[in-house]
Amino acid sequence: MADRYGSDFMTIVDEDGTEYELEVLTTLEYNGCSYLAVIPAGSDEEEVSLEVSILKSIEEDGESILAAIEDDAELQAVNDLIMEQLYADEDDEE
């Protein structure tokens, strides 16, 4: 999968101090905000469709943080655009 989507990895820490390593599948700018589609690092292709998370980069106290998207319409719009982008990248490889 690293060959298919690239090899951008990041570690995030939740509010409880637990660290998670994620693989960034793609990034997207939409309505002036940045979004990332991520999966847990080390996931295989069959797990990807079940575990893709979309996070929004927001500024809080002068720092960029990643947050879940709470607005259903925003989440659906960003999800649609990210899926189009991922499938377009896949079609370009063929």
N, C-alpha and C positions, 0 to 999 in steps of 0.2 A: 504494500500500500504506500510506503514511503515514495516509491518510484512514481506512483500514479498521482499523488496529490502534493508531493514535495516533502520537505522534512523540517518544517518549522514547528518547534516544540516550545512550550512555555510551562512554567510552574506557577500555579496560583495558590493563595492561602485563603481559606474561608474565615469567617468571623470567629470560629472556634480554634483557629490556629492549625487546622489540618491542611497539609499540602497535597495538591493534585497535579500530576503531570499530564498535560494535554497536547495533542497534535492539532495544529491549526490547519484546517482544510482549505479555507479561503477567507478573505476579508472583503468587506463591501462598504462603500459610502452610500448613504441613503438619507435624504432630507437633512443634510448637514451633520449626520452622526456616523460613527464607525461601528461596524458589527463584525463579529467573528463567528464562523462555524467551526466548532471544535469537537473532538472525540477524545476519550481517554487514551493516553499513549499506550501503544501495544495492542490496540483492538485489531481484529482481523476484519476482512471485508464483509462477512456475514453479520457481524455485530454493528457495523457502521450505521446502517439504516435505523437501528433501534436506539442508538446512543448519541446521535448528533445533537449537540446543544448550540443554541445561538445566543451569544452574549453581546451586550451593548457596552461600548466604552463611554463612560461618563466622567465628568470632572466633579470631584467632591473634595472640599478643603484644599484646592490647588493640586490635587493628585488625580491621575487617571485611574479609574477602577473599572472592573468588569462587573456587570449586573445582569440579572435575568430581565427579560422584557415582560412588563406587566400588562401592557395594552394588547388585547387579542388581535385587533386590526393591524397594529404595527407589526406584531409577531408574524401574522399571516403574510403581510406584504413583503417583509424581509425574507421570510422562509421561501416564498415563491421566487424572489430575485436570486437568492443564493442557490436554489436548486437549478434554476436556469443557467447560472454561471458554472456550476459544477458539471452539468450535463453538456454545456457548450465546450468546456475544457476537455471532457471525455471524447466528444465528437471530433475535436481538433487532433487528438492523438491517433485516430483511426486512419 
